[in-house]
Amino acid sequence: MSKKDDFFVGWAAKPPVLDRRFFIGSGIVGLAAAGGLASVLASRQDAVGPGTWDQGTILTWRGKITSDPYPMLRTRDTDGTIKTALLGCMGKCAVRPRIDAMGTQTVEVQGSAIRRGAHLMIATQDDGSWISQAEADEPGDLDLAFPAAKRFGTIDLKGMIVDSKCWFGAMRPGEGKVHKACAALCIRGGLPPAFLVRSMRGEEELLIITDEDGGPVRDDILPYVADPLRLVGEAHKLGEMFFVRTGISAMTRL
């Protein structure tokens, strides 16, 4: 029996050199085309955003606290500037019960920073001891009192509803259809919803959403999360943070 009659790999003669060059060239071209297509598709995706969450660094934040309309701490940031920070737990939940018991006294909060641009949220520790009354007053504590809210009148904007924690940096991306289910769970858990407005030049503005009376939103807002919307409401500013009082009757899907 000749060698060509045996059934084993390599029994056939090698293909001509020209054929081998063709297949090698075709493979290289195919790989290059696949890489180029992947690069084009990636460039057309929305940016995930510049938000960060430094979970490994737990800081002590001193300041004044409120739960109206959402848990917030008026504190000094790491650079010394006074800032209004939203408060949330490590998961998809709010921290209102512990705050209501503190009143208007000066407190110390243990937590990590979630940041996006000038926006700040403090994710509190889960061990239950994340907030305590400050042991003694300090000269600068009076500067941390919440200022009176300023009313800016009626606004008419186009944008989408996001949950503030994920958009600040807990999730990336923290907006759009891919994040709809997560955002709805966060808002249902008590984290503040926000209305994200983006200009044609990419400039962003965020307004924390409350109900028409300035209180926390109800669950009837959940079906509108992450959808392109037109929103009409009354704008307010507390410190450096903007709020909008509105309701689902003032929201229209685009």
Accessible surface in RSA format (square Angstrom, percent):
REM  Atomic radii and reference values for relative SASA: ProtOr
REM  Chains: A
REM  Algorithm: Lee & Richards
REM  Probe-radius: 1.40
REM  Slices: 20
REM RES _ NUM      All-atoms   Total-Side   Main-Chain    Non-polar    All polar
REM                ABS   REL    ABS   REL    ABS   REL    ABS   REL    ABS   REL
RES MET A   1   195.55 101.3 105.55  69.9  90.01 214.3 105.90  90.0  89.66 118.8
RES SER A   2    62.69  53.0  48.83  65.2  13.86  31.9  51.92 110.6  10.77  15.1
RES LYS A   3   151.26  73.8 141.04  86.5  10.22  24.3  87.25  78.5  64.01  68.2
RES LYS A   4   147.38  71.9 137.37  84.3  10.01  23.8  82.70  74.4  64.67  68.9
RES ASP A   5    98.57  69.0  69.43  69.1  29.14  68.9  18.23  42.9  80.35  80.1
RES ASP A   6    57.79  40.5  51.28  51.0   6.50  15.4  14.88  35.0  42.91  42.8
RES PHE A   7   198.43  99.3 169.49 105.0  28.94  75.3 171.10 103.7  27.33  78.2
RES PHE A   8    86.15  43.1  76.42  47.3   9.73  25.3  85.85  52.0   0.31   0.9
RES VAL A   9   153.86 101.2 129.12 116.9  24.74  59.6 134.97 117.3  18.89  51.2
RES GLY A  10    62.65  77.3   0.00   N/A  62.65  77.3  34.06  93.5  28.58  64.0
RES TRP A  11   119.71  48.0 106.35  51.5  13.35  31.4  89.72  47.8  29.99  48.7
RES ALA A  12    59.72  54.9  43.08  66.5  16.64  37.9  45.73  64.4  13.99  37.1
RES ALA A  13    86.51  79.5  56.03  86.5  30.48  69.3  67.15  94.6  19.36  51.3
RES LYS A  14   168.81  82.4 145.12  89.0  23.70  56.4  92.57  83.3  76.24  81.2
RES PRO A  15    67.01  48.8  58.84  53.6   8.18  29.7  64.91  53.6   2.11  13.1
RES PRO A  16    85.82  62.5  73.73  67.2  12.10  44.0  85.75  70.8   0.07   0.4
RES VAL A  17    77.93  51.3  74.22  67.2   3.71   8.9  74.22  64.5   3.71  10.1
RES LEU A  18   135.74  75.6 132.28  94.6   3.46   8.7 133.10  93.5   2.64   7.1
RES ASP A  19    58.24  40.8  57.49  57.2   0.75   1.8   4.99  11.8  53.25  53.1
RES ARG A  20    97.93  41.1  95.42  48.6   2.51   6.0  41.53  56.8  56.40  34.2
RES ARG A  21   167.30  70.2 157.14  80.1  10.16  24.2  51.18  69.9 116.12  70.4
RES PHE A  22   130.85  65.5 120.68  74.7  10.17  26.5 129.64  78.6   1.20   3.4
RES PHE A  23   136.40  68.2 127.51  79.0   8.89  23.1 127.93  77.6   8.47  24.2
RES ILE A  24   113.35  64.5 105.63  78.7   7.72  18.6 111.97  80.6   1.38   3.7
RES GLY A  25    29.14  35.9   0.00   N/A  29.14  35.9  28.75  78.9   0.39   0.9
RES SER A  26    51.83  43.8  36.27  48.4  15.56  35.8  33.67  71.7  18.16  25.4
RES GLY A  27    37.69  46.5   0.00   N/A  37.69  46.5  36.29  99.6   1.40   3.1
RES ILE A  28   111.70  63.6 110.22  82.1   1.48   3.6 110.32  79.4   1.38   3.7
RES VAL A  29   102.72  67.6 100.29  90.8   2.43   5.9 102.40  89.0   0.32   0.9
RES GLY A  30    38.62  47.6   0.00   N/A  38.62  47.6  33.38  91.6   5.24  11.7
RES LEU A  31   140.15  78.1 130.43  93.3   9.73  24.5 131.03  92.0   9.12  24.5
RES ALA A  32    70.04  64.4  48.19  74.4  21.85  49.7  60.50  85.2   9.54  25.3
RES ALA A  33    63.48  58.4  46.66  72.0  16.83  38.3  58.61  82.5   4.88  12.9
RES ALA A  34    59.89  55.1  48.60  75.0  11.29  25.7  55.03  77.5   4.86  12.9
RES GLY A  35    42.17  52.0   0.00   N/A  42.17  52.0  35.34  97.0   6.82  15.3
RES GLY A  36    36.36  44.8   0.00   N/A  36.36  44.8  34.09  93.5   2.28   5.1
RES LEU A  37   110.69  61.6 105.01  75.1   5.69  14.3 108.59  76.3   2.10   5.6
RES ALA A  38    59.29  54.5  49.95  77.1   9.34  21.2  55.17  77.7   4.12  10.9
RES SER A  39    72.81  61.5  62.25  83.1  10.56  24.3  32.54  69.3  40.27  56.4
RES VAL A  40    83.76  55.1  81.88  74.1   1.88   4.5  83.76  72.8   0.00   0.0
RES LEU A  41    95.43  53.1  95.18  68.1   0.25   0.6  95.43  67.0   0.00   0.0
RES ALA A  42    67.73  62.3  50.15  77.4  17.58  40.0  55.38  78.0  12.35  32.7
RES SER A  43    91.76  77.5  51.48  68.7  40.28  92.8  52.05 110.8  39.71  55.6
RES ARG A  44   184.97  77.7 152.46  77.7  32.51  77.4  36.97  50.5 148.01  89.7
RES GLN A  45   123.13  68.9 105.90  77.4  17.23  41.0  38.59  82.1  84.54  64.1
RES ASP A  46   134.14  94.0 112.46 111.9  21.68  51.3  34.94  82.2  99.21  98.9
RES ALA A  47    89.46  82.3  61.73  95.3  27.73  63.1  72.07 101.5  17.39  46.1
RES VAL A  48    70.18  46.2  64.69  58.6   5.49  13.2  64.87  56.4   5.30  14.4
RES GLY A  49    10.20  12.6   0.00   N/A  10.20  12.6   7.98  21.9   2.23   5.0
RES PRO A  50    95.23  69.4  73.75  67.2  21.48  78.1  82.09  67.8  13.14  81.7
RES GLY A  51     1.55   1.9   0.00   N/A   1.55   1.9   0.63   1.7   0.92   2.1
RES THR A  52    77.24  54.9  72.96  74.0   4.28  10.2  63.03  84.7  14.21  21.5
RES TRP A  53    49.44  19.8  23.41  11.3  26.03  61.1  23.84  12.7  25.61  41.5
RES ASP A  54    75.53  52.9  68.72  68.4   6.82  16.1  31.66  74.5  43.87  43.8
RES GLN A  55    96.15  53.8  82.29  60.1  13.86  33.0  20.60  43.8  75.56  57.3
RES GLY A  56    77.28  95.3   0.00   N/A  77.28  95.3  40.35 110.7  36.93  82.7
RES THR A  57    59.44  42.3  55.13  55.9   4.31  10.3  37.04  49.8  22.40  33.9
RES ILE A  58    71.94  40.9  43.64  32.5  28.30  68.2  43.64  31.4  28.30  76.8
RES LEU A  59    57.74  32.2  55.32  39.6   2.41   6.1  57.74  40.5   0.00   0.0
RES THR A  60    76.82  54.6  46.55  47.2  30.27  72.1  28.25  37.9  48.58  73.4
RES TRP A  61     6.35   2.6   4.46   2.2   1.89   4.4   6.35   3.4   0.00   0.0
RES ARG A  62    42.17  17.7  37.07  18.9   5.10  12.2  30.16  41.2  12.02   7.3
RES GLY A  63     0.00   0.0   0.00   N/A   0.00   0.0   0.00   0.0   0.00   0.0
RES LYS A  64    39.28  19.2  39.28  24.1   0.00   0.0  14.89  13.4  24.40  26.0
RES ILE A  65     7.09   4.0   0.07   0.1   7.01  16.9   0.07   0.1   7.01  19.0
RES THR A  66    33.19  23.6  26.79  27.2   6.40  15.2  17.80  23.9  15.38  23.3
RES SER A  67    16.99  14.4  13.99  18.7   2.99   6.9   0.00   0.0  16.99  23.8
RES ASP A  68   102.62  71.9  93.21  92.8   9.41  22.2  29.16  68.6  73.46  73.3
RES PRO A  69    14.29  10.4  13.61  12.4   0.68   2.5  14.29  11.8   0.00   0.0
RES TYR A  70     5.82   2.7   5.82   3.3   0.00   0.0   5.82   4.4   0.00   0.0
RES PRO A  71     1.10   0.8   1.10   1.0   0.00   0.0   1.10   0.9   0.00   0.0
RES MET A  72     0.00   0.0   0.00   0.0   0.00   0.0   0.00   0.0   0.00   0.0
RES LEU A  73     0.00   0.0   0.00   0.0   0.00   0.0   0.00   0.0   0.00   0.0
RES ARG A  74    29.25  12.3  29.25  14.9   0.00   0.0   0.00   0.0  29.25  17.7
RES THR A  75     0.87   0.6   0.87   0.9   0.00   0.0   0.00   0.0   0.87   1.3
RES ARG A  76    93.75  39.4  83.22  42.4  10.53  25.1  42.09  57.5  51.67  31.3
RES ASP A  77    11.61   8.1   5.14   5.1   6.47  15.3   0.43   1.0  11.18  11.2
RES THR A  78    99.66  70.9  59.08  59.9  40.58  96.7  48.32  64.9  51.34  77.6
RES ASP A  79   108.79  76.2  70.67  70.3  38.11  90.1  48.27 113.6  60.52  60.4
RES GLY A  80    43.26  53.3   0.00   N/A  43.26  53.3  28.73  78.8  14.53  32.5
RES THR A  81    72.65  51.7  66.29  67.2   6.36  15.2  68.99  92.7   3.66   5.5
RES ILE A  82    61.36  34.9  39.88  29.7  21.49  51.8  39.88  28.7  21.49  58.3
RES LYS A  83    29.00  14.2  29.00  17.8   0.00   0.0  12.09  10.9  16.91  18.0
RES THR A  84     2.29   1.6   0.00   0.0   2.29   5.5   0.00   0.0   2.29   3.5
RES ALA A  85     0.00   0.0   0.00   0.0   0.00   0.0   0.00   0.0   0.00   0.0
RES LEU A  86     0.06   0.0   0.06   0.0   0.00   0.0   0.06   0.0   0.00   0.0
RES LEU A  87     0.52   0.3   0.00   0.0   0.52   1.3   0.00   0.0   0.52   1.4
RES GLY A  88     0.07   0.1   0.00   N/A   0.07   0.1   0.07   0.2   0.00   0.0
RES CYS A  89    10.01   7.6  10.01  11.2   0.00   0.0   9.62  24.4   0.39   0.4
RES MET A  90    56.05  29.0  43.99  29.1  12.05  28.7  44.13  37.5  11.92  15.8
RES GLY A  91    36.09  44.5   0.00   N/A  36.09  44.5  32.95  90.4   3.14   7.0
RES LYS A  92    83.09  40.5  66.46  40.8  16.62  39.6  61.21  55.1  21.88  23.3
RES CYS A  93    51.95  39.3  51.95  57.9   0.00   0.0  27.38  69.4  24.57  26.5
RES ALA A  94    30.09  27.7  12.68  19.6  17.41  39.6  12.80  18.0  17.29  45.8
RES VAL A  95    11.05   7.3   6.45   5.8   4.60  11.1  11.05   9.6   0.00   0.0
RES ARG A  96    72.43  30.4  72.43  36.9   0.00   0.0  37.11  50.7  35.32  21.4
RES PRO A  97   106.89  77.9  90.74  82.7  16.15  58.7  97.60  80.6   9.29  57.8
RES ARG A  98    88.84  37.3  87.70  44.7   1.14   2.7  50.44  68.9  38.40  23.3
RES ILE A  99     3.69   2.1   2.23   1.7   1.46   3.5   2.23   1.6   1.46   4.0
RES ASP A 100    84.99  59.5  55.93  55.7  29.06  68.7  34.05  80.1  50.94  50.8
RES ALA A 101    87.77  80.7  48.58  75.0  39.19  89.2  60.34  85.0  27.43  72.7
RES MET A 102    30.82  16.0  26.94  17.8   3.88   9.2  24.22  20.6   6.61   8.8
RES GLY A 103    44.38  54.7   0.00   N/A  44.38  54.7  37.96 104.2   6.42  14.4
RES THR A 104   121.86  86.7 111.52 113.1  10.34  24.6  79.50 106.8  42.36  64.0
RES GLN A 105    56.05  31.3  45.30  33.1  10.76  25.6  30.71  65.4  25.34  19.2
RES THR A 106     8.53   6.1   3.87   3.9   4.66  11.1   2.91   3.9   5.61   8.5
RES VAL A 107     0.00   0.0   0.00   0.0   0.00   0.0   0.00   0.0   0.00   0.0
RES GLU A 108    52.36  30.1  51.51  39.0   0.84   2.0   0.29   0.6  52.07  42.5
RES VAL A 109     0.00   0.0   0.00   0.0   0.00   0.0   0.00   0.0   0.00   0.0
RES GLN A 110    59.01  33.0  59.01  43.1   0.00   0.0  20.72  44.1  38.29  29.0
RES GLY A 111     0.00   0.0   0.00   N/A   0.00   0.0   0.00   0.0   0.00   0.0
RES SER A 112     0.08   0.1   0.08   0.1   0.00   0.0   0.00   0.0   0.08   0.1
RES ALA A 113    10.26   9.4   8.03  12.4   2.23   5.1   8.03  11.3   2.23   5.9
RES ILE A 114     0.00   0.0   0.00   0.0   0.00   0.0   0.00   0.0   0.00   0.0
RES ARG A 115    64.37  27.0  63.51  32.4   0.86   2.1  36.24  49.5  28.13  17.0
RES ARG A 116    16.11   6.8  14.58   7.4   1.53   3.6   6.04   8.3  10.06   6.1
RES GLY A 117    72.63  89.6   0.00   N/A  72.63  89.6  44.75 122.8  27.88  62.5
RES ALA A 118    72.81  66.9  57.82  89.2  14.99  34.1  62.42  87.9  10.39  27.5
RES HIS A 119    53.35  29.2  48.91  34.0   4.44  11.4  27.86  28.7  25.49  29.7
RES LEU A 120     1.87   1.0   0.00   0.0   1.87   4.7   0.00   0.0   1.87   5.0
RES MET A 121     0.16   0.1   0.16   0.1   0.00   0.0   0.00   0.0   0.16   0.2
RES ILE A 122     0.00   0.0   0.00   0.0   0.00   0.0   0.00   0.0   0.00   0.0
RES ALA A 123     0.12   0.1   0.05   0.1   0.07   0.2   0.12   0.2   0.00   0.0
RES THR A 124     1.09   0.8   1.09   1.1   0.00   0.0   0.00   0.0   1.09   1.7
RES GLN A 125    51.78  29.0  49.14  35.9   2.64   6.3   4.94  10.5  46.84  35.5
RES ASP A 126   106.52  74.6  69.69  69.4  36.83  87.1  39.94  94.0  66.58  66.4
RES ASP A 127   106.81  74.8  66.73  66.4  40.08  94.8  47.44 111.6  59.37  59.2
RES GLY A 128    40.17  49.5   0.00   N/A  40.17  49.5  30.77  84.4   9.39  21.0
RES SER A 129    76.26  64.4  59.87  79.9  16.40  37.8  47.55 101.3  28.71  40.2
RES TRP A 130    13.14   5.3  12.13   5.9   1.01   2.4   2.36   1.3  10.78  17.5
RES ILE A 131     6.24   3.6   0.00   0.0   6.24  15.0   0.37   0.3   5.87  15.9
RES SER A 132    55.86  47.2  53.18  71.0   2.68   6.2  38.36  81.7  17.51  24.5
RES GLN A 133   112.14  62.7  97.47  71.2  14.68  34.9  19.49  41.5  92.66  70.3
RES ALA A 134    11.55  10.6   1.72   2.7   9.83  22.4   2.01   2.8   9.54  25.3
RES GLU A 135   179.81 103.2 139.82 105.8  40.00  95.2  61.19 118.4 118.62  96.9
RES ALA A 136    68.28  62.8  56.56  87.3  11.72  26.7  65.16  91.8   3.12   8.3
RES ASP A 137   127.16  89.1  99.76  99.3  27.40  64.8  30.67  72.2  96.49  96.2
RES GLU A 138    89.79  51.5  82.49  62.4   7.30  17.4  23.58  45.6  66.21  54.1
RES PRO A 139   138.53 101.0 106.52  97.1  32.01 116.4 120.47  99.5  18.06 112.2
RES GLY A 140    19.77  24.4   0.00   N/A  19.77  24.4  15.49  42.5   4.28   9.6
RES ASP A 141     8.15   5.7   8.15   8.1   0.00   0.0   6.18  14.5   1.98   2.0
RES LEU A 142   151.31  84.3 139.23  99.6  12.08  30.4 139.63  98.1  11.68  31.4
RES ASP A 143    87.56  61.3  69.71  69.4  17.85  42.2  15.54  36.6  72.02  71.8
RES LEU A 144     2.56   1.4   2.56   1.8   0.00   0.0   2.56   1.8   0.00   0.0
RES ALA A 145    55.97  51.5  46.67  72.0   9.30  21.2  47.84  67.4   8.14  21.6
RES PHE A 146    53.49  26.8  27.48  17.0  26.01  67.7  27.48  16.7  26.01  74.4
RES PRO A 147    53.48  39.0  37.59  34.3  15.90  57.8  48.80  40.3   4.68  29.1
RES ALA A 148    88.89  81.7  65.19 100.6  23.70  53.9  75.49 106.3  13.40  35.5
RES ALA A 149    64.83  59.6  35.23  54.4  29.59  67.3  35.23  49.6  29.59  78.4
RES LYS A 150   137.44  67.0 133.10  81.7   4.34  10.3  80.57  72.5  56.87  60.6
RES ARG A 151   149.56  62.8 116.91  59.6  32.66  77.8  46.33  63.3 103.23  62.6
RES PHE A 152   114.82  57.4  81.04  50.2  33.78  87.9  88.40  53.6  26.42  75.6
RES GLY A 153    13.73  16.9   0.00   N/A  13.73  16.9  13.24  36.3   0.49   1.1
RES THR A 154   101.69  72.3  70.73  71.7  30.96  73.8  42.52  57.1  59.17  89.5
RES ILE A 155    35.63  20.3  30.65  22.8   4.98  12.0  35.63  25.7   0.00   0.0
RES ASP A 156    75.79  53.1  49.19  49.0  26.60  62.9  28.99  68.2  46.80  46.7
RES LEU A 157    49.52  27.6  45.70  32.7   3.82   9.6  49.52  34.8   0.00   0.0
RES LYS A 158   135.77  66.2 124.67  76.5  11.09  26.4  68.43  61.6  67.34  71.7
RES GLY A 159    17.72  21.8   0.00   N/A  17.72  21.8  16.13  44.3   1.58   3.5
RES MET A 160    38.57  20.0  38.54  25.5   0.03   0.1  38.54  32.8   0.03   0.0
RES ILE A 161     0.62   0.4   0.00   0.0   0.62   1.5   0.00   0.0   0.62   1.7
RES VAL A 162     1.85   1.2   1.01   0.9   0.84   2.0   1.85   1.6   0.00   0.0
RES ASP A 163     0.00   0.0   0.00   0.0   0.00   0.0   0.00   0.0   0.00   0.0
RES SER A 164     0.00   0.0   0.00   0.0   0.00   0.0   0.00   0.0   0.00   0.0
RES LYS A 165     7.49   3.7   7.49   4.6   0.00   0.0   5.04   4.5   2.45   2.6
RES CYS A 166     3.63   2.7   3.60   4.0   0.03   0.1   0.00   0.0   3.63   3.9
RES TRP A 167     5.58   2.2   4.27   2.1   1.30   3.1   4.41   2.4   1.17   1.9
RES PHE A 168     1.88   0.9   1.88   1.2   0.00   0.0   1.88   1.1   0.00   0.0
RES GLY A 169     7.19   8.9   0.00   N/A   7.19   8.9   0.33   0.9   6.85  15.4
RES ALA A 170    25.09  23.1   3.94   6.1  21.15  48.1   3.98   5.6  21.11  55.9
RES MET A 171    91.51  47.4  86.36  57.2   5.14  12.2  60.73  51.6  30.78  40.8
RES ARG A 172   126.29  53.0  93.64  47.7  32.64  77.7  29.58  40.4  96.71  58.6
RES PRO A 173    48.90  35.6  45.04  41.1   3.86  14.0  45.06  37.2   3.84  23.9
RES GLY A 174     1.39   1.7   0.00   N/A   1.39   1.7   0.01   0.0   1.38   3.1
RES GLU A 175    30.73  17.6  25.83  19.5   4.90  11.7  13.53  26.2  17.20  14.0
RES GLY A 176    16.85  20.8   0.00   N/A  16.85  20.8  16.20  44.5   0.66   1.5
RES LYS A 177   130.68  63.8 112.24  68.9  18.44  43.9  90.32  81.3  40.35  43.0
RES VAL A 178   130.23  85.7  88.32  80.0  41.90 101.0  97.59  84.8  32.64  88.5
RES HIS A 179    10.27   5.6   8.79   6.1   1.48   3.8   9.55   9.8   0.72   0.8
RES LYS A 180    62.83  30.7  62.73  38.5   0.10   0.2  62.65  56.4   0.18   0.2
RES ALA A 181    76.40  70.2  65.64 101.3  10.76  24.5  72.84 102.6   3.56   9.4
RES CYS A 182    22.97  17.4  18.70  20.9   4.27  10.0  19.63  49.7   3.34   3.6
RES ALA A 183     2.26   2.1   2.26   3.5   0.00   0.0   2.26   3.2   0.00   0.0
RES ALA A 184    16.93  15.6  16.93  26.1   0.00   0.0  16.93  23.8   0.00   0.0
RES LEU A 185    90.16  50.2  85.89  61.4   4.28  10.8  85.89  60.3   4.28  11.5
RES CYS A 186     1.44   1.1   1.44   1.6   0.00   0.0   0.00   0.0   1.44   1.5
RES ILE A 187    10.60   6.0   2.10   1.6   8.50  20.5   2.10   1.5   8.50  23.1
RES ARG A 188   132.01  55.4 110.39  56.3  21.62  51.5  46.08  63.0  85.93  52.1
RES GLY A 189    31.95  39.4   0.00   N/A  31.95  39.4  19.44  53.4  12.50  28.0
RES GLY A 190    30.24  37.3   0.00   N/A  30.24  37.3  26.79  73.5   3.45   7.7
RES LEU A 191     1.09   0.6   0.05   0.0   1.04   2.6   0.05   0.0   1.04   2.8
RES PRO A 192     0.87   0.6   0.87   0.8   0.00   0.0   0.87   0.7   0.00   0.0
RES PRO A 193     0.73   0.5   0.73   0.7   0.00   0.0   0.73   0.6   0.00   0.0
RES ALA A 194     0.00   0.0   0.00   0.0   0.00   0.0   0.00   0.0   0.00   0.0
RES PHE A 195     0.23   0.1   0.23   0.1   0.00   0.0   0.23   0.1   0.00   0.0
RES LEU A 196     4.37   2.4   2.53   1.8   1.84   4.6   2.53   1.8   1.84   5.0
RES VAL A 197    28.66  18.9  27.98  25.3   0.68   1.6  27.98  24.3   0.68   1.8
RES ARG A 198   106.36  44.7  78.54  40.0  27.83  66.3  40.51  55.4  65.85  39.9
RES SER A 199    48.54  41.0  31.67  42.3  16.87  38.9  41.62  88.6   6.92   9.7
RES MET A 200   198.06 102.6 162.18 107.3  35.88  85.4 129.53 110.1  68.54  90.8
RES ARG A 201   198.82  83.5 162.70  82.9  36.12  86.0  75.66 103.4 123.16  74.6
RES GLY A 202    42.73  52.7   0.00   N/A  42.73  52.7  24.73  67.9  18.00  40.3
RES GLU A 203    99.28  57.0  89.32  67.6   9.96  23.7  48.21  93.2  51.07  41.7
RES GLU A 204    69.69  40.0  36.90  27.9  32.79  78.1  14.10  27.3  55.59  45.4
RES GLU A 205    83.12  47.7  81.29  61.5   1.83   4.3  35.07  67.8  48.05  39.2
RES LEU A 206     5.61   3.1   1.17   0.8   4.44  11.2   1.17   0.8   4.44  12.0
RES LEU A 207     9.28   5.2   9.28   6.6   0.00   0.0   9.28   6.5   0.00   0.0
RES ILE A 208     3.49   2.0   3.49   2.6   0.00   0.0   3.49   2.5   0.00   0.0
RES ILE A 209     0.68   0.4   0.68   0.5   0.00   0.0   0.68   0.5   0.00   0.0
RES THR A 210     2.78   2.0   2.67   2.7   0.10   0.2   2.67   3.6   0.10   0.2
RES ASP A 211    20.40  14.3  18.93  18.8   1.48   3.5   4.87  11.5  15.53  15.5
RES GLU A 212    92.54  53.1  76.22  57.7  16.32  38.9  50.51  97.7  42.03  34.3
RES ASP A 213   127.47  89.3 102.79 102.3  24.67  58.3  30.70  72.2  96.77  96.5
RES GLY A 214    11.99  14.8   0.00   N/A  11.99  14.8   4.48  12.3   7.51  16.8
RES GLY A 215    16.04  19.8   0.00   N/A  16.04  19.8  15.46  42.4   0.58   1.3
RES PRO A 216    62.78  45.8  57.16  52.1   5.62  20.4  57.16  47.2   5.62  34.9
RES VAL A 217    31.14  20.5  11.72  10.6  19.42  46.8  12.32  10.7  18.83  51.1
RES ARG A 218   131.49  55.2 122.54  62.5   8.95  21.3  71.30  97.4  60.19  36.5
RES ASP A 219    85.29  59.7  75.56  75.2   9.73  23.0  28.68  67.5  56.61  56.5
RES ASP A 220    61.81  43.3  46.79  46.6  15.02  35.5  36.19  85.2  25.62  25.6
RES ILE A 221     4.18   2.4   4.18   3.1   0.00   0.0   4.18   3.0   0.00   0.0
RES LEU A 222    15.53   8.6  12.25   8.8   3.28   8.2  12.38   8.7   3.14   8.5
RES PRO A 223    76.69  55.9  64.08  58.4  12.61  45.8  74.08  61.2   2.61  16.2
RES TYR A 224    40.99  19.1  40.99  23.3   0.00   0.0   8.79   6.6  32.21  39.7
RES VAL A 225     0.02   0.0   0.02   0.0   0.00   0.0   0.02   0.0   0.00   0.0
RES ALA A 226     3.86   3.6   2.44   3.8   1.42   3.2   2.50   3.5   1.36   3.6
RES ASP A 227    10.29   7.2  10.29  10.2   0.00   0.0   3.46   8.1   6.83   6.8
RES PRO A 228    66.09  48.2  65.00  59.3   1.09   4.0  65.97  54.5   0.12   0.8
RES LEU A 229     0.00   0.0   0.00   0.0   0.00   0.0   0.00   0.0   0.00   0.0
RES ARG A 230   104.31  43.8 103.99  53.0   0.33   0.8  14.07  19.2  90.24  54.7
RES LEU A 231     0.20   0.1   0.20   0.1   0.00   0.0   0.20   0.1   0.00   0.0
RES VAL A 232    51.95  34.2  50.78  46.0   1.17   2.8  50.78  44.1   1.17   3.2
RES GLY A 233     9.83  12.1   0.00   N/A   9.83  12.1   9.83  27.0   0.00   0.0
RES GLU A 234    47.59  27.3  46.64  35.3   0.95   2.3  13.47  26.0  34.13  27.9
RES ALA A 235     4.79   4.4   4.79   7.4   0.00   0.0   4.79   6.7   0.00   0.0
RES HIS A 236    19.89  10.9  19.89  13.8   0.00   0.0  17.12  17.6   2.77   3.2
RES LYS A 237    58.99  28.8  57.94  35.5   1.06   2.5   7.93   7.1  51.06  54.4
RES LEU A 238    21.88  12.2  21.85  15.6   0.03   0.1  21.85  15.3   0.03   0.1
RES GLY A 239    24.44  30.1   0.00   N/A  24.44  30.1  11.06  30.3  13.38  30.0
RES GLU A 240    72.97  41.9  55.09  41.7  17.89  42.6  50.83  98.3  22.15  18.1
RES MET A 241    19.13   9.9  15.26  10.1   3.87   9.2  19.13  16.3   0.00   0.0
RES PHE A 242    55.67  27.9  53.87  33.4   1.80   4.7  53.87  32.7   1.80   5.2
RES PHE A 243    11.27   5.6  11.27   7.0   0.00   0.0  11.27   6.8   0.00   0.0
RES VAL A 244     0.30   0.2   0.30   0.3   0.00   0.0   0.30   0.3   0.00   0.0
RES ARG A 245    86.07  36.1  81.34  41.5   4.73  11.3   4.81   6.6  81.26  49.2
RES THR A 246     6.17   4.4   0.33   0.3   5.84  13.9   4.05   5.4   2.12   3.2
RES GLY A 247     9.49  11.7   0.00   N/A   9.49  11.7   8.53  23.4   0.97   2.2
RES ILE A 248    64.52  36.7  57.55  42.9   6.97  16.8  57.56  41.4   6.96  18.9
RES SER A 249   111.84  94.5  69.42  92.7  42.42  97.7  57.19 121.8  54.65  76.6
RES ALA A 250    31.57  29.0  19.36  29.9  12.21  27.8  29.45  41.5   2.12   5.6
RES MET A 251    13.77   7.1   1.71   1.1  12.06  28.7   1.71   1.5  12.06  16.0
RES THR A 252    79.89  56.8  76.77  77.8   3.11   7.4  52.47  70.5  27.42  41.5
RES ARG A 253   119.71  50.3  98.57  50.2  21.14  50.3  49.36  67.5  70.35  42.6
RES LEU A 254   113.55  63.2  52.03  37.2  61.53 154.7  85.20  59.8  28.35  76.3
END  Absolute sums over single chains surface
CHAIN  1 A    14307.3      11146.1       3161.2       8835.6       5471.7
END  Absolute sums over all chains
TOTAL         14307.3      11146.1       3161.2       8835.6       5471.7
